[in-house]
């Protein structure tokens, strides 16, 4: 090699060395920078058991996850074999790491972070202890900064504590699934022994669990648990801690050997935890989906729950002070969401659950046919959205047979009422008009609409899905929330914030998607206002601007044939209701539906649960906003004698000869009583108020604000109503039954089929036939001073099959 080559080599070496020095300097600078910003670690932190705290939206502590009865074992109580098992599988160089870190692993992690954007390579046992104490396990949080701080704290801990102390901290901190922390507690839970009494394969199982506790649970994943246990045994053999004979004997031991029967661990058996348990179960699932482990990450989890509302709902369904249940076996699934953001406010997963944790949550896990609560979602809203139907659009309630079958669809009363408005058909929950409407829309198009509301109709379902399909109460509340807020669907969610032990804060929210036009949402709401005010009066809340829908499903003939006692009862009973502040869905029924059905007397329970809870929420929020009519909707006073073509009522029409109806702008009828003509073809240049006719000269005239507020003149579409004809509710934007100006005694009829009801007037006695379902009467809810009796029988014997596979039928 000549002198020039040597000179060149030296220069290159110097440059490389210089660059390396600079890089090392930068690395050390960054390391020191992050180190000084690392969270503090104390002996108390290292010795404490891992757990997470859950707080509600106002900051109230609801629950603490983790075993409060952890059995702490000092290192002298931990057998050497147990220590060897942990070290062999987690960090075989543990005793040879004076700084508590492995520089090679750190370099590999840094390289992977730069080249691949991910951190790879296992941490030392000391670093794992740090991670369990102050850092989260979420992949998003495993940054270069976090890794540097983890290494720094591991070095600090190694300087302050001996290897034996560090191993002690680790053995007592690790999570072993099923709410168990620490290996001494694990020994008692899984094997009913102390650590010193465990056999080699039993110790190996415990040593292997912390890597992925739920995946290696011997109760739920015995195959994976054995594979992990055997991996530990082989690691011990490779680490010269056991002989080949010991390893072979341990590996040949069944995973079930010595294993205690599974038992549920109650970690926080306090009242708040019991009240909130179904909600907490779903929140934990959501936290895990975000990449955290709430059982070992020491998190502070803020959920969207209003604990006071949750407690009220729990008390309503678990006491006799609010609603009378037929027996202790009737179950409930109820969900409440905020329509304006998708936050789950409260949730009940069942009644009489005691202190059982994380059991069946009927609010989300029980998909039962939602009966007629499906009608606004799959039938009538799509008709407005795609066909521009008005609330007065005439629908046919006559004999109907499902296409391609000989199966006849019937209404709950087994009667047919002929032509009627869409409003009347929806409020009175007629089945045949709903299915005819679905056919007019097109099943495929209607399913697409429902999917935008978070409801997927099965590919094996047919037109009968229009009067009921498998839906949870959470899905129902979230779908109806879109009607409440003007057409935006928010996917429901539980967790709003997660704070890690090292101070990282993750905030969460949902962006809504447009599910329908504002005209569709408003017109559905306007019609559904009539349900609590005139049909399901047991759910009516005086003065509250609200809308809702009932739903029941009957048993199939096959089910009744096997159990005659089911005849005349319902399998499921629902009530979906909402205001502008809350949307709530309630399901009632039995876990074993073919053994017990809901009698007509108790088919109103779901609506009464809604009323009790929504009354409380309305009082707490002290807010009662009404819906404002969007510019995309126009109203007109239509002659009740109109048939296919709506005829605008004249100014001289009597109150009993007109009804107020809504139309999609551009699709309203011609108004001969206005100075300028209005027709479908010229609608685009018309103002919002142009189609509204002159009000008939009647004591029950509409207010001048009618164009901006949805009134709840729910009886208008039926021709006659309870106290509508005689009241003097002028200049009012609330429903007739909420009138505060009249104490007249009125008698009327409401297109009824049996039962009696009052119209919740504020004084006097009002009796009239309610649109009841033909069976049983219950006492209604008078709004002040009067006597109110309402029929609530929701029976009937409807056959709902044909293209459906659910085996049950929608009653109404």
MARTI-402294 format. One record per residue (C-alpha): x, y, z; residue in three letters. Coordinates in steps of 0.25 Angstrom, whole numbers, padded with zeros to 4 digits, always signed. Layout:
<atoms>
XYZALA...
</atoms>
This chain:
<atoms>
+0000+0000+0000UNK+0006+0013-0004UNK+0006+0026+0004UNK-0005+0032-0003UNK-0014+0021-0001UNK-0011+0021+0014UNK-0013+0036+0015UNK-0027+0034+0008UNK-0031+0022+0018UNK-0027+0031+0030UNK-0035+0042+0024UNK-0047+0033+0022UNK-0046+0027+0036UNK-0045+0041+0042UNK-0058+0046+0035UNK-0065+0033+0039UNK-0060+0035+0054UNK-0064+0049+0054UNK-0078+0046+0049UNK-0079+0035+0059UNK-0075+0044+0070UNK-0085+0055+0065UNK-0096+0044+0065UNK-0092+0039+0078UNK-0092+0053+0084UNK-0106+0056+0078UNK-0111+0043+0084UNK-0106+0046+0097UNK-0111+0060+0097UNK-0125+0055+0093UNK-0124+0044+0104UNK-0120+0054+0115UNK-0131+0063+0110UNK-0142+0053+0111UNK-0136+0047+0124UNK-0138+0060+0131UNK-0153+0060+0127UNK-0156+0046+0131UNK-0166+0043+0141UNK-0162+0041+0156UNK-0162+0026+0161UNK-0162+0023+0176UNK-0162+0010+0184UNK-0177+0012+0186UNK-0180+0012+0172UNK-0171+0000+0169UNK-0178-0008+0180UNK-0192-0004+0177UNK-0201-0013+0169UNK-0205-0009+0155UNK-0219-0003+0153UNK-0227+0008+0146UNK-0237+0018+0150UNK-0250+0020+0143UNK-0257+0034+0145UNK-0270+0039+0139UNK-0272+0052+0131UNK-0272+0061+0143UNK-0259+0054+0149UNK-0266+0045+0159UNK-0259+0032+0162UNK-0267+0020+0157UNK-0258+0009+0159UNK-0243+0004+0161UNK-0239-0008+0153UNK-0230-0018+0159UNK-0230-0027+0171UNK-0231-0020+0184UNK-0227-0032+0191UNK-0213-0035+0185UNK-0204-0044+0193UNK-0191-0038+0193UNK-0179-0048+0194UNK-0165-0043+0199UNK-0154-0049+0191UNK-0150-0059+0202UNK-0164-0065+0200UNK-0162-0067+0186UNK-0156-0081+0182UNK-0143-0081+0174UNK-0149-0089+0164UNK-0160-0078+0162UNK-0149-0067+0161UNK-0142-0076+0151UNK-0154-0077+0142UNK-0157-0062+0142UNK-0143-0059+0139UNK-0141-0069+0128UNK-0153-0065+0120UNK-0152-0050+0122UNK-0138-0047+0123UNK-0127-0058+0124UNK-0116-0047+0125UNK-0123-0040+0137UNK-0112-0042+0147UNK-0102-0038+0137UNK-0108-0024+0134UNK-0102-0014+0144UNK-0109-0002+0138UNK-0122-0010+0137UNK-0122-0008+0121UNK-0116-0015+0109UNK-0109-0005+0100UNK-0110-0014+0088UNK-0125-0015+0090UNK-0126+0000+0091UNK-0118+0002+0078UNK-0127-0008+0071UNK-0139-0001+0076UNK-0133+0013+0071UNK-0130+0007+0058UNK-0144+0001+0056UNK-0150+0014+0060UNK-0142+0022+0049UNK-0143+0012+0038UNK-0157+0005+0041UNK-0164+0015+0050UNK-0166+0004+0060UNK-0159-0001+0072UNK-0154-0015+0073UNK-0146-0023+0082UNK-0150-0028+0096UNK-0147-0019+0108UNK-0139-0024+0120UNK-0147-0029+0133UNK-0144-0016+0139UNK-0149-0008+0128UNK-0162-0016+0128UNK-0164-0013+0143UNK-0163+0002+0139UNK-0173+0000+0128UNK-0183-0006+0137UNK-0181+0005+0147UNK-0181+0018+0139UNK-0183+0015+0124UNK-0195+0010+0116UNK-0194-0002+0107UNK-0201+0005+0095UNK-0193+0004+0083UNK-0195+0018+0079UNK-0188+0022+0092UNK-0176+0014+0090UNK-0168+0025+0084UNK-0153+0028+0084UNK-0155+0038+0095UNK-0162+0028+0103UNK-0151+0017+0101UNK-0140+0027+0105UNK-0148+0030+0118UNK-0150+0016+0121UNK-0135+0013+0120UNK-0132+0025+0128UNK-0142+0020+0139UNK-0137+0006+0139UNK-0123+0011+0141UNK-0128+0019+0153UNK-0135+0007+0159UNK-0123-0002+0157UNK-0114+0008+0165UNK-0124+0009+0176UNK-0129-0005+0178UNK-0123-0019+0177UNK-0126-0029+0167UNK-0134-0037+0177UNK-0143-0025+0181UNK-0145-0022+0166UNK-0149-0036+0164UNK-0158-0036+0176UNK-0165-0023+0170UNK-0167-0030+0157UNK-0173-0043+0162UNK-0183-0035+0171UNK-0187-0025+0160UNK-0190-0034+0148UNK-0204-0036+0143UNK-0208-0050+0141UNK-0222-0048+0136UNK-0236-0050+0142UNK-0233-0038+0151UNK-0221-0044+0158UNK-0208-0037+0161UNK-0196-0043+0166UNK-0191-0057+0166UNK-0194-0061+0180UNK-0209-0057+0177UNK-0208-0064+0164UNK-0203-0077+0171UNK-0215-0076+0180UNK-0225-0073+0169UNK-0221-0083+0159UNK-0216-0094+0168UNK-0221-0092+0182UNK-0206-0092+0187UNK-0195-0083+0192UNK-0183-0080+0182UNK-0175-0090+0191UNK-0185-0101+0188UNK-0185-0100+0173UNK-0179-0111+0164UNK-0170-0107+0153UNK-0180-0107+0142UNK-0190-0099+0150UNK-0178-0088+0153UNK-0175-0088+0138UNK-0190-0085+0135UNK-0190-0073+0144UNK-0176-0068+0139UNK-0182-0069+0125UNK-0195-0061+0127UNK-0190-0047+0128UNK-0186-0046+0113UNK-0200-0047+0109UNK-0210-0050+0120UNK-0223-0052+0113UNK-0216-0060+0101UNK-0210-0070+0111UNK-0221-0071+0120UNK-0222-0087+0123UNK-0237-0086+0125UNK-0241-0079+0112UNK-0228-0083+0103UNK-0222-0096+0109UNK-0215-0099+0096UNK-0208-0086+0095UNK-0205-0086+0110UNK-0198-0100+0109UNK-0190-0095+0098UNK-0185-0083+0106UNK-0183-0091+0118UNK-0174-0101+0110UNK-0167-0089+0105UNK-0163-0085+0119UNK-0159-0099+0123UNK-0150-0100+0110UNK-0144-0086+0114UNK-0141-0091+0128UNK-0134-0103+0122UNK-0126-0095+0112UNK-0122-0086+0124UNK-0117-0098+0132UNK-0127-0096+0143UNK-0134-0110+0141UNK-0129-0124+0136UNK-0134-0130+0123UNK-0142-0140+0131UNK-0149-0129+0139UNK-0152-0122+0126UNK-0158-0134+0119UNK-0167-0138+0131UNK-0172-0123+0133UNK-0175-0122+0118UNK-0183-0136+0118UNK-0192-0130+0130UNK-0206-0127+0125UNK-0209-0112+0126UNK-0221-0115+0134UNK-0213-0122+0145UNK-0215-0116+0158UNK-0224-0104+0152UNK-0235-0099+0161UNK-0249-0098+0155UNK-0251-0084+0149UNK-0257-0074+0158UNK-0261-0059+0156UNK-0252-0049+0164UNK-0259-0037+0169UNK-0249-0026+0169UNK-0257-0014+0174UNK-0270-0019+0180UNK-0275-0005+0183UNK-0288+0001+0179UNK-0284+0010+0168UNK-0277-0002+0161UNK-0289-0010+0162UNK-0298+0001+0157UNK-0289+0004+0145UNK-0284-0010+0142UNK-0290-0012+0128UNK-0285+0002+0124UNK-0271-0001+0130UNK-0270-0014+0122UNK-0272-0007+0109UNK-0263+0004+0113UNK-0252-0006+0116UNK-0254-0012+0102UNK-0252+0001+0096UNK-0240+0004+0103UNK-0233-0009+0099UNK-0237-0006+0084UNK-0229+0007+0086UNK-0217-0001+0089UNK-0216+0000+0104UNK-0217-0010+0115UNK-0226-0004+0126UNK-0222-0015+0136UNK-0207-0012+0136UNK-0205+0002+0130UNK-0209+0010+0142UNK-0218+0019+0134UNK-0228+0029+0137UNK-0240+0027+0128UNK-0251+0037+0126UNK-0264+0032+0121UNK-0276+0039+0115UNK-0285+0034+0126UNK-0294+0043+0134UNK-0293+0035+0147UNK-0305+0042+0153UNK-0313+0038+0141UNK-0307+0024+0141UNK-0311+0022+0156UNK-0325+0027+0153UNK-0327+0017+0141UNK-0321+0006+0150UNK-0331+0009+0161UNK-0343+0010+0152UNK-0341-0004+0147UNK-0337-0010+0160UNK-0348-0005+0169UNK-0363-0004+0170UNK-0363+0011+0172UNK-0364+0015+0158UNK-0369+0003+0149UNK-0377-0009+0152UNK-0371-0022+0146UNK-0379-0035+0145UNK-0368-0043+0151UNK-0353-0043+0155UNK-0349-0050+0142UNK-0353-0040+0132UNK-0341-0033+0127UNK-0337-0020+0122UNK-0327-0014+0112UNK-0326+0001+0111UNK-0317+0011+0105UNK-0316+0026+0105UNK-0308+0035+0096UNK-0305+0049+0093UNK-0311+0052+0079UNK-0301+0063+0077UNK-0288+0056+0078UNK-0291+0041+0080UNK-0286+0040+0095UNK-0293+0029+0102UNK-0299+0035+0115UNK-0304+0023+0122UNK-0307+0008+0120UNK-0314-0003+0127UNK-0311-0017+0123UNK-0321-0025+0132UNK-0329-0025+0145UNK-0326-0032+0158UNK-0311-0035+0154UNK-0306-0034+0168UNK-0291-0033+0168UNK-0288-0041+0156UNK-0277-0034+0148UNK-0276-0033+0133UNK-0288-0042+0130UNK-0298-0042+0119UNK-0300-0027+0115UNK-0314-0028+0108UNK-0313-0013+0104UNK-0302-0017+0093UNK-0301-0032+0093UNK-0316-0036+0091UNK-0320-0034+0077UNK-0335-0036+0078UNK-0346-0032+0068UNK-0348-0017+0069UNK-0363-0018+0064UNK-0369-0005+0060UNK-0358+0003+0064UNK-0352-0001+0051UNK-0362+0006+0043UNK-0357+0020+0043UNK-0343+0015+0040UNK-0345+0005+0029UNK-0359+0009+0023UNK-0364+0023+0025UNK-0351+0031+0026UNK-0346+0025+0013UNK-0359+0029+0006UNK-0357+0043+0010UNK-0343+0043+0006UNK-0344+0037-0007UNK-0358+0038-0011UNK-0361+0052-0005UNK-0374+0047+0002UNK-0381+0056+0010UNK-0387+0053+0024UNK-0401+0053+0017UNK-0396+0043+0006UNK-0407+0033+0005UNK-0404+0018+0008UNK-0412+0006+0007UNK-0416-0002+0019UNK-0423-0014+0012UNK-0420-0029+0010UNK-0406-0032+0007UNK-0398-0044+0003UNK-0383-0045+0003UNK-0378-0045-0011UNK-0375-0060-0016UNK-0382-0066-0004UNK-0396-0069+0001UNK-0393-0063+0015UNK-0402-0051+0018UNK-0398-0040+0026UNK-0407-0035+0037UNK-0408-0023+0046UNK-0408-0024+0061UNK-0423-0024+0062UNK-0425-0033+0050UNK-0433-0022+0043UNK-0431-0013+0031UNK-0434+0002+0031UNK-0432+0005+0016UNK-0426+0018+0011UNK-0419+0027+0022UNK-0408+0037+0023UNK-0394+0033+0025UNK-0395+0041+0038UNK-0407+0032+0043UNK-0400+0019+0039UNK-0388+0022+0046UNK-0394+0028+0059UNK-0404+0016+0060UNK-0393+0006+0056UNK-0400-0001+0044UNK-0392-0012+0039UNK-0398-0013+0024UNK-0395+0001+0020UNK-0381+0000+0026UNK-0378-0012+0017UNK-0384-0006+0005UNK-0376+0007+0007UNK-0363-0002+0008UNK-0367-0008-0005UNK-0369+0005-0011UNK-0355+0010-0007UNK-0348-0003-0011UNK-0342-0012+0000UNK-0328-0010-0005UNK-0329+0005-0005UNK-0336+0004+0009UNK-0325-0005+0015UNK-0314+0005+0010UNK-0322+0016+0017UNK-0322+0008+0030UNK-0307+0005+0029UNK-0304+0019+0030UNK-0311+0019+0043UNK-0302+0008+0048UNK-0312-0003+0046UNK-0309-0015+0036UNK-0320-0023+0031UNK-0316-0037+0029UNK-0315-0043+0015UNK-0324-0054+0018UNK-0335-0044+0022UNK-0347-0040+0014UNK-0358-0029+0014UNK-0363-0033+0028UNK-0350-0026+0033UNK-0358-0014+0031UNK-0366-0017+0044UNK-0355-0023+0052UNK-0340-0028+0051UNK-0329-0031+0061UNK-0325-0018+0067UNK-0319-0015+0080UNK-0324-0003+0089UNK-0311+0004+0087UNK-0313+0003+0072UNK-0327+0008+0073UNK-0323+0020+0082UNK-0312+0024+0072UNK-0321+0023+0060UNK-0332+0031+0066UNK-0322+0041+0070UNK-0320+0045+0056UNK-0335+0048+0055UNK-0333+0057+0067UNK-0321+0065+0062UNK-0326+0067+0048UNK-0320+0056+0040UNK-0305+0053+0045UNK-0301+0039+0050UNK-0291+0038+0061UNK-0285+0025+0064UNK-0287+0023+0079UNK-0275+0023+0088UNK-0271+0022+0103UNK-0257+0028+0106UNK-0254+0042+0104UNK-0240+0043+0110UNK-0229+0033+0115UNK-0218+0039+0123UNK-0205+0030+0125UNK-0197+0029+0137UNK-0186+0037+0131UNK-0195+0049+0127UNK-0199+0046+0113UNK-0213+0050+0110UNK-0221+0044+0099UNK-0235+0051+0095UNK-0245+0044+0087UNK-0258+0049+0080UNK-0266+0045+0068UNK-0269+0052+0055UNK-0283+0050+0050UNK-0287+0046+0036UNK-0299+0051+0028UNK-0309+0040+0029UNK-0321+0047+0023UNK-0326+0061+0019UNK-0331+0070+0030UNK-0345+0070+0023UNK-0346+0055+0026UNK-0341+0056+0040UNK-0351+0067+0043UNK-0363+0061+0037UNK-0361+0048+0044UNK-0359+0055+0057UNK-0372+0063+0054UNK-0380+0050+0052UNK-0373+0043+0064UNK-0378+0054+0073UNK-0392+0048+0072UNK-0388+0035+0078UNK-0386+0039+0093UNK-0397+0049+0092UNK-0408+0041+0086UNK-0404+0026+0084UNK-0394+0022+0095UNK-0399+0032+0105UNK-0392+0024+0117UNK-0379+0030+0111UNK-0384+0044+0110UNK-0377+0055+0119UNK-0385+0067+0120UNK-0379+0080+0114UNK-0366+0073+0109UNK-0363+0073+0094UNK-0361+0059+0090UNK-0364+0048+0080UNK-0364+0033+0081UNK-0368+0020+0075UNK-0373+0007+0081UNK-0370-0007+0077UNK-0374-0021+0080UNK-0372-0035+0074UNK-0382-0046+0075UNK-0379-0061+0075UNK-0379-0069+0062UNK-0390-0080+0061UNK-0379-0090+0062UNK-0375-0085+0076UNK-0389-0084+0081UNK-0391-0099+0076UNK-0380-0103+0086UNK-0385-0094+0097UNK-0399-0090+0097UNK-0397-0080+0109UNK-0390-0071+0099UNK-0402-0068+0091UNK-0407-0054+0093UNK-0393-0050+0099UNK-0382-0042+0092UNK-0367-0047+0091UNK-0361-0033+0092UNK-0366-0020+0095UNK-0359-0007+0092UNK-0359+0008+0093UNK-0350+0018+0086UNK-0352+0032+0090UNK-0344+0045+0088UNK-0343+0060+0091UNK-0332+0069+0085UNK-0323+0066+0097UNK-0325+0051+0099UNK-0328+0039+0091UNK-0332+0026+0098UNK-0336+0012+0094UNK-0342+0002+0104UNK-0344-0013+0101UNK-0352-0022+0111UNK-0354-0037+0110UNK-0349-0050+0115UNK-0335-0057+0113UNK-0343-0070+0111UNK-0354-0064+0102UNK-0361-0078+0098UNK-0363-0080+0113UNK-0370-0067+0117UNK-0376-0056+0108UNK-0380-0042+0112UNK-0395-0040+0115UNK-0403-0028+0109UNK-0403-0022+0123UNK-0387-0021+0123UNK-0384-0017+0109UNK-0384-0003+0113UNK-0372-0005+0123UNK-0362-0001+0113UNK-0369+0013+0111UNK-0371+0015+0125UNK-0356+0013+0128UNK-0353+0023+0117UNK-0363+0033+0123UNK-0357+0031+0137UNK-0343+0033+0132UNK-0346+0044+0122UNK-0354+0052+0132UNK-0342+0052+0142UNK-0332+0056+0130UNK-0341+0067+0126UNK-0342+0073+0141UNK-0327+0071+0142UNK-0323+0079+0129UNK-0334+0089+0131UNK-0334+0090+0116UNK-0346+0087+0107UNK-0343+0092+0093UNK-0353+0089+0081UNK-0349+0085+0067UNK-0348+0097+0057UNK-0354+0094+0043UNK-0343+0095+0033UNK-0345+0103+0020UNK-0346+0090+0013UNK-0359+0087+0019UNK-0372+0094+0016UNK-0386+0092+0023UNK-0400+0093+0018UNK-0414+0091+0024UNK-0420+0080+0017UNK-0435+0075+0016UNK-0437+0062+0023UNK-0446+0058+0012UNK-0435+0058+0002UNK-0431+0045-0003UNK-0420+0042-0013UNK-0417+0057-0016UNK-0416+0066-0004UNK-0426+0078-0005UNK-0422+0091+0003UNK-0433+0095+0013UNK-0440+0108+0011UNK-0439+0119+0021UNK-0454+0116+0025UNK-0451+0101+0028UNK-0455+0096+0041UNK-0445+0091+0051UNK-0450+0077+0049UNK-0448+0077+0034UNK-0434+0080+0032UNK-0420+0075+0037UNK-0407+0081+0037UNK-0397+0073+0029UNK-0382+0075+0024UNK-0376+0074+0010UNK-0362+0074+0005UNK-0360+0087-0002UNK-0363+0086-0016UNK-0374+0075-0014UNK-0385+0083-0007UNK-0399+0084-0013UNK-0405+0096-0021UNK-0411+0106-0011UNK-0422+0114-0018UNK-0424+0123-0006UNK-0411+0130-0007UNK-0408+0142-0016UNK-0398+0134-0024UNK-0399+0120-0028UNK-0390+0109-0023UNK-0388+0097-0030UNK-0377+0086-0031UNK-0371+0091-0044UNK-0370+0105-0038UNK-0365+0101-0024UNK-0351+0105-0026UNK-0353+0120-0026UNK-0363+0119-0014UNK-0360+0123+0000UNK-0361+0114+0012UNK-0374+0120+0016UNK-0381+0121+0003UNK-0388+0108+0003UNK-0394+0110+0017UNK-0409+0113+0015UNK-0417+0124+0022UNK-0422+0118+0035UNK-0436+0113+0036UNK-0444+0122+0045UNK-0444+0113+0057UNK-0442+0114+0072UNK-0431+0104+0070UNK-0423+0112+0060UNK-0408+0110+0058UNK-0398+0120+0063UNK-0390+0130+0054UNK-0378+0123+0059UNK-0383+0110+0053UNK-0373+0110+0042UNK-0361+0110+0051UNK-0366+0100+0062UNK-0371+0086+0061UNK-0385+0085+0067UNK-0390+0072+0072UNK-0404+0073+0068UNK-0404+0058+0067UNK-0419+0056+0066UNK-0421+0065+0054UNK-0418+0054+0044UNK-0429+0045+0050UNK-0440+0055+0048UNK-0445+0056+0062UNK-0437+0057+0075UNK-0439+0057+0090UNK-0439+0071+0094UNK-0434+0077+0081UNK-0448+0081+0076UNK-0452+0089+0088UNK-0439+0095+0093UNK-0434+0109+0091UNK-0420+0106+0089UNK-0417+0117+0080UNK-0403+0123+0078UNK-0397+0111+0084UNK-0386+0102+0079UNK-0387+0091+0088UNK-0397+0079+0087UNK-0411+0080+0090UNK-0410+0070+0101UNK-0400+0080+0108UNK-0410+0091+0108UNK-0410+0100+0120UNK-0421+0109+0117UNK-0433+0099+0117UNK-0440+0091+0128UNK-0452+0086+0119UNK-0457+0073+0120UNK-0456+0067+0106UNK-0460+0054+0100UNK-0455+0049+0086UNK-0451+0037+0079UNK-0437+0034+0073UNK-0438+0023+0063UNK-0437+0013+0074UNK-0438-0002+0074UNK-0441-0003+0089UNK-0437+0002+0102UNK-0439+0016+0108UNK-0429+0028+0109UNK-0429+0042+0114UNK-0421+0052+0106UNK-0413+0057+0118UNK-0420+0070+0119UNK-0417+0080+0130UNK-0430+0079+0138UNK-0444+0073+0137UNK-0447+0059+0132UNK-0445+0055+0118UNK-0449+0041+0112UNK-0447+0036+0099UNK-0443+0023+0091UNK-0428+0022+0090UNK-0421+0016+0078UNK-0418+0004+0087UNK-0415-0010+0083UNK-0427-0016+0087UNK-0424-0023+0100UNK-0424-0018+0114UNK-0425-0004+0120UNK-0415+0003+0129UNK-0416+0016+0136UNK-0410+0027+0128UNK-0402+0039+0133UNK-0410+0051+0135UNK-0403+0064+0134UNK-0410+0072+0145UNK-0423+0071+0152UNK-0431+0062+0143UNK-0434+0047+0142UNK-0427+0040+0131UNK-0429+0026+0127UNK-0422+0019+0115UNK-0422+0006+0108UNK-0409+0000+0106UNK-0411-0014+0101UNK-0401-0017+0091UNK-0406-0031+0086UNK-0411-0036+0074UNK-0407-0049+0066UNK-0399-0044+0054UNK-0392-0053+0045UNK-0379-0048+0041UNK-0371-0057+0032UNK-0370-0058+0018UNK-0357-0054+0014UNK-0352-0053+0028UNK-0344-0063+0036UNK-0346-0057+0050UNK-0358-0066+0053UNK-0365-0055+0061UNK-0375-0045+0057UNK-0377-0030+0059UNK-0390-0027+0066UNK-0389-0012+0065UNK
</atoms>
